Amino acid sequence: MARRPDTRPDSAPPAADLAAVAAALSGDRPDPPGLYVVATPIGNLADVTLRALRVLAQADVIACEDTRVTRRLLERYGIRTRLVSYHDHNAEARRPELIARLAAGGRVAQVTDAGTPLVSDPGFRLVAAAIAAGHPVFPVPGPSALMAGLVTAGLPTDRFWFEGFLPARAAARRARIAELAALPGTLVVFEAPQRTAAALADLAAGLGGARPAALARELTKRFETVVRGTLADLAAAFAASPPKGEIVLVIGAAPQAADRPEVGDLDARLAALVAAHGVSRAAALLAAETGLKRADLYRRALALAGGGCGDDA
């Protein structure tokens, strides 16, 4: 496993950057009215686009999860646009106000505390309401914990599945992991630090401990860390000492047919799992690890265990 700390300081921008920001904020012409979905930094406040700063400066109002968090970004770049809170607990009441502002020809910027709004975030209802009312919606792309974790993991990126947060309850989490086992692409999961150890143990058991994986924490921040290894490695590393901060887990795909073990190797692996876990659990674990059918492995495990059913049972 490899650890890569990030020690880049989150310092004030240099004068040249501030000059570029000032030019961007002034703009050649005002942005048209509408709802702007604006990506903001996931940690390092320097990770913001010039267009995002201009949109935030020109907006009539910025709808954000926590005004204290967004105000820190605005103060960094000298932006004084009015902030209003928009989150799960007040969205139903706040949404009509924002739609009314759009109807009056205003510009509304929607942000999340960190990253791209609507990605593992309930803000899509404001976008849907704006579209339903006939108002334009403009994406202002930028930072994303999903993409940052994916590109730093060192795993294939040609096909990937973003799962968001796994269920918090153990039984539901394990059931969902079983559904994800055969996905033919890289899996990206967000996790809360206090649940990471349990999630890693369940992922190793449900997907196969041999799968390559990476755990990224505090991406773009001063103490950014990426730990790479197998799921079994990560589960063992964090079993007693859960990580702190925001967590992105990136997990390699289920092995394809060309990567599956030979029959002799398969039998040896299955026999070892039967000895450790019993027939049913061994079949489930090896199915997740290899992508083979659980029913076929169960029959093979019974035969290896001397269950009397044979290969044709």
Phi, psi and omega per residue, in radians:
M1 nan 2.537 -3.108
A2 -2.093 2.380 3.089
R3 -1.966 2.375 -3.123
R4 -2.328 1.629 3.118
P5 -1.255 2.612 3.080
D6 -1.911 2.052 -3.092
T7 -1.915 0.279 -3.129
R8 -1.156 2.268 -3.117
P9 -1.327 2.609 3.054
D10 -1.678 1.201 -3.025
S11 -1.645 3.035 3.123
A12 -1.145 2.558 -3.135
P13 -1.165 2.543 3.100
P14 -1.163 2.906 -3.063
A15 -1.024 -0.682 -3.134
A16 -1.084 -0.691 3.118
D17 -1.171 -0.688 3.127
L18 -1.124 -0.619 3.089
A19 -1.125 -0.715 3.108
A20 -1.148 -0.667 3.106
V21 -1.115 -0.784 3.141
A22 -1.036 -0.731 3.122
A23 -1.138 -0.699 -3.130
A24 -1.171 -0.679 -3.103
L25 -1.183 -0.594 -3.138
S26 -1.207 -0.773 3.076
G27 1.137 2.785 3.086
D28 -1.403 -0.513 -3.117
R29 -2.765 2.722 3.138
P30 -1.151 2.602 3.027
D31 -1.205 2.586 3.141
P32 -1.183 2.772 3.097
P33 -1.075 2.666 3.099
G34 2.573 -3.102 3.109
L35 -1.678 2.202 3.140
Y36 -1.925 2.114 3.125
V37 -1.676 1.833 -2.889
V38 -1.911 2.154 3.049
A39 -1.374 2.367 3.132
T40 -2.164 2.879 -3.043
P41 -0.997 2.541 3.075
I42 -1.567 -0.097 3.129
G43 -2.997 -1.277 -3.132
N44 -1.244 2.070 -3.058
L45 -1.183 -0.201 3.069
A46 -1.315 -0.253 -3.117
D47 -1.504 1.170 3.090
V48 -2.435 2.483 -3.094
T49 -1.446 2.709 3.079
L50 -1.091 -0.633 3.114
R51 -1.132 -0.722 3.123
A52 -1.031 -0.747 3.131
L53 -1.110 -0.705 3.131
R54 -1.126 -0.770 -3.139
V55 -1.097 -0.760 3.135
L56 -1.116 -0.642 -3.140
A57 -1.244 -0.604 -3.077
Q58 -1.546 -0.235 -3.099
A59 -1.131 2.631 3.034
D60 -1.337 -0.534 3.139
V61 -2.727 2.595 3.071
I62 -2.008 2.108 3.079
A63 -1.596 2.079 -3.045
C64 -2.387 2.796 3.129
E65 -1.141 -0.953 -3.071
D66 -2.266 1.999 -3.074
T67 -1.076 -0.510 -3.139
R68 -1.160 -0.677 -3.132
V69 -1.198 -0.856 -3.097
T70 -1.196 -0.588 3.128
R71 -1.058 -0.588 3.124
R72 -1.071 -0.718 3.098
L73 -1.154 -0.789 -3.114
L74 -1.104 -0.727 3.132
E75 -1.124 -0.586 3.126
R76 -1.044 -0.604 -3.055
Y77 -1.991 0.267 3.022
G78 1.201 0.577 -3.132
I79 -1.762 2.355 -3.034
R80 -2.087 0.368 3.138
T81 -1.081 2.516 3.132
R82 -1.140 2.399 3.113
L83 -1.879 2.446 2.968
V84 -2.281 2.516 3.134
S85 -1.359 2.447 3.087
Y86 -2.528 1.868 -3.079
H87 -2.611 -3.079 -3.051
D88 -0.959 -0.623 -2.986
H89 -1.457 -0.322 -3.130
N90 -2.205 0.109 -3.007
A91 -1.057 -0.712 -3.087
E92 -1.091 -0.655 3.135
A93 -1.400 -0.617 -3.051
R94 -1.378 -0.551 -3.018
R95 -1.013 -0.798 3.128
P96 -1.043 -0.582 3.103
E97 -1.110 -0.750 -3.112
L98 -1.215 -0.678 3.105
I99 -1.157 -0.644 3.101
A100 -1.123 -0.663 3.111
R101 -1.127 -0.695 3.080
L102 -1.112 -0.705 -3.131
A103 -1.118 -0.473 3.121
A104 -1.497 0.131 3.111
G105 1.530 0.407 -3.112
G106 -1.595 2.997 3.055
R107 -1.955 2.157 3.110
V108 -2.045 2.202 3.055
A109 -1.776 2.275 3.100
Q110 -1.911 2.190 3.114
V111 -2.294 2.816 2.978
T112 -1.905 3.023 -3.137
D113 -1.042 -0.599 -3.113
A114 -2.759 2.295 3.042
G115 1.619 -2.698 -3.061
T116 -1.635 2.136 3.116
P117 -1.022 2.659 3.103
L118 1.398 -0.224 3.098
V119 -1.538 1.883 -3.024
S120 0.960 0.768 -3.018
D121 -2.635 2.453 -3.029
P122 -1.392 0.086 -3.026
G123 -1.142 -0.064 -3.086
F124 -1.116 -0.396 -3.101
R125 -1.145 -0.589 3.083
L126 -1.187 -0.719 3.086
V127 -1.082 -0.791 -3.141
A128 -1.081 -0.701 3.140
A129 -1.168 -0.679 3.114
A130 -1.120 -0.750 3.125
I131 -1.122 -0.762 -3.130
A132 -1.080 -0.558 3.136
A133 -1.491 -0.010 3.077
G134 1.494 0.332 -3.136
H135 -1.684 2.517 3.125
P136 -1.224 2.573 3.092
V137 -2.143 2.214 -3.086
F138 -2.025 2.159 3.037
P139 -1.415 2.408 3.045
V140 -2.125 1.532 -2.969
P141 -1.238 2.817 -3.140
G142 3.063 -2.412 -3.019
P143 -1.047 2.572 3.105
S144 -2.681 2.161 3.095
A145 -1.095 -0.602 3.093
L146 -0.997 -0.934 -3.080
M147 -1.241 -0.636 3.125
A148 -1.095 -0.769 3.113
G149 -1.155 -0.712 -3.108
L150 -1.097 -0.797 -3.034
V151 -1.350 -0.325 -3.141
T152 -1.624 -0.153 -3.055
A153 -1.291 -0.510 -3.074
G154 1.411 0.393 3.128
L155 -1.967 2.820 -3.090
P156 -0.982 2.456 -3.113
T157 -2.064 0.065 -3.087
D158 -1.186 -0.544 3.044
R159 -2.451 2.253 3.087
F160 -2.581 2.735 3.133
W161 -2.088 2.172 3.080
F162 -1.667 2.009 -3.088
E163 -1.621 -0.323 -3.031
G164 1.274 -2.452 3.141
F165 -1.580 2.323 3.014
L166 -1.234 2.752 3.088
P167 -0.982 2.540 -3.113
A168 -1.302 -0.595 -3.114
R169 -1.382 2.428 -3.000
A170 -1.026 -0.822 -3.083
A171 -1.099 -0.772 3.128
A172 -1.165 -0.659 3.132
R173 -1.107 -0.800 -3.133
R174 -1.139 -0.644 3.102
A175 -1.130 -0.723 -3.141
R176 -1.190 -0.682 3.107
I177 -1.061 -0.702 3.107
A178 -1.064 -0.624 3.116
E179 -1.224 -0.460 -3.096
L180 -1.543 -0.131 -2.946
A181 -1.035 -0.642 -3.027
A182 -1.668 0.157 3.139
L183 -1.007 2.280 -3.107
P184 -1.545 0.801 -3.135
G185 -2.864 3.041 3.112
T186 -1.199 2.454 -3.117
L187 -1.880 2.293 3.114
V188 -2.072 2.243 -3.063
V189 -2.292 2.382 2.927
F190 -1.595 2.570 3.109
E191 -2.579 2.548 3.040
A192 -1.347 2.463 -3.055
P193 -0.990 -0.652 -3.092
Q194 -1.248 -0.267 3.113
R195 -1.856 -0.025 -3.005
T196 -1.108 -0.760 -3.116
A197 -1.060 -0.811 3.135
A198 -1.149 -0.693 3.128
A199 -1.126 -0.734 3.128
L200 -1.108 -0.714 3.112
A201 -1.091 -0.749 3.135
D202 -1.210 -0.652 3.104
L203 -1.147 -0.719 3.111
A204 -1.118 -0.714 3.135
A205 -1.249 -0.682 -3.041
G206 -1.498 -0.505 -3.109
L207 -1.832 -0.310 -3.070
G208 1.888 2.141 -3.078
G209 -1.128 -0.315 -3.095
A210 -1.431 -0.136 -3.103
R211 -1.148 2.403 3.069
P212 -1.212 2.554 -3.094
A213 -2.721 2.885 3.053
A214 -2.470 2.427 3.030
L215 -1.959 2.081 3.118
A216 -1.963 2.290 3.132
R217 -2.248 2.549 3.079
E218 0.945 0.775 -3.097
L219 -1.004 2.356 3.138
T220 1.248 0.002 -3.129
K221 -1.668 3.079 -3.061
R222 -1.022 -0.664 -3.077
F223 -1.859 0.577 3.063
E224 -0.933 2.326 3.140
T225 -2.456 2.391 3.034
V226 -2.179 2.143 3.124
V227 -1.982 2.163 -3.086
R228 -2.037 2.587 3.106
G229 2.955 -2.682 3.007
T230 -1.604 2.919 3.074
L231 -1.051 -0.655 3.098
A232 -1.106 -0.724 3.092
D233 -1.022 -0.849 -3.084
L234 -1.173 -0.711 3.115
A235 -1.050 -0.726 3.132
A236 -1.212 -0.694 -3.071
A237 -1.141 -0.585 -3.046
F238 -1.926 0.151 -3.123
A239 -1.062 -0.772 -3.069
A240 -1.697 -0.303 -3.078
S241 -2.390 1.474 -3.115
P242 -1.015 2.543 3.127
P243 -1.230 2.795 3.083
K244 -1.885 2.717 3.062
G245 1.615 -3.022 -3.141
E246 -1.323 2.335 -3.005
I247 -2.050 2.317 2.959
V248 -2.138 2.165 3.082
L249 -1.848 2.288 3.108
V250 -2.137 2.212 -2.969
I251 -2.240 2.332 -3.141
G252 -1.145 2.766 -3.074
A253 -1.252 2.836 3.010
A254 -1.064 2.434 3.126
P255 -1.013 2.439 3.081
Q256 -1.487 3.035 -3.033
A257 -0.957 -0.708 -3.097
A258 -1.166 -0.367 -3.093
D259 -1.667 -0.074 -3.040
R260 -1.303 2.639 -3.089
P261 -1.213 2.761 3.041
E262 -1.150 2.858 -3.060
V263 -1.010 -0.760 -3.133
G264 -1.086 -0.779 3.104
D265 -1.133 -0.648 3.131
L266 -1.107 -0.769 3.130
D267 -1.105 -0.696 -3.136
A268 -1.139 -0.737 3.124
R269 -1.148 -0.743 -3.126
L270 -1.140 -0.717 3.127
A271 -1.087 -0.711 3.127
A272 -1.142 -0.693 3.125
L273 -1.204 -0.660 3.093
V274 -1.072 -0.759 3.139
A275 -1.093 -0.590 -3.078
A276 -1.545 -0.568 -2.967
H277 -2.209 -0.175 -3.022
G278 1.593 2.900 -2.987
V279 -1.113 -0.909 -3.038
S280 -1.098 -0.837 -3.121
R281 -1.165 -0.649 3.122
A282 -1.074 -0.741 3.129
A283 -1.118 -0.725 -3.140
A284 -1.143 -0.762 -3.123
L285 -1.124 -0.773 -3.104
L286 -1.263 -0.520 3.052
A287 -1.093 -0.761 3.113
A288 -1.152 -0.628 -3.070
E289 -1.297 -0.613 -3.004
T290 -1.923 -0.326 -3.053
G291 1.472 0.024 3.081
L292 -1.315 2.834 -3.103
K293 -1.253 2.345 -3.120
R294 -1.094 -0.687 -3.112
A295 -1.085 -0.717 3.126
D296 -1.144 -0.721 3.131
L297 -1.201 -0.574 3.103
Y298 -1.117 -0.790 3.111
R299 -1.095 -0.712 3.130
R300 -1.150 -0.680 3.126
A301 -1.123 -0.698 3.091
L302 -1.052 -0.739 -3.140
A303 -1.124 -0.761 -3.139
L304 -1.151 -0.560 -3.132
A305 -1.443 -0.031 3.141
G306 1.326 0.540 -3.093
G307 -1.339 -0.075 3.045
G308 1.469 0.020 -3.098
C309 -1.591 -0.462 3.134
G310 1.254 -3.138 -3.105
D311 -1.235 -0.412 -3.026
D312 -1.688 0.136 -3.086
A313 -1.196 nan nan
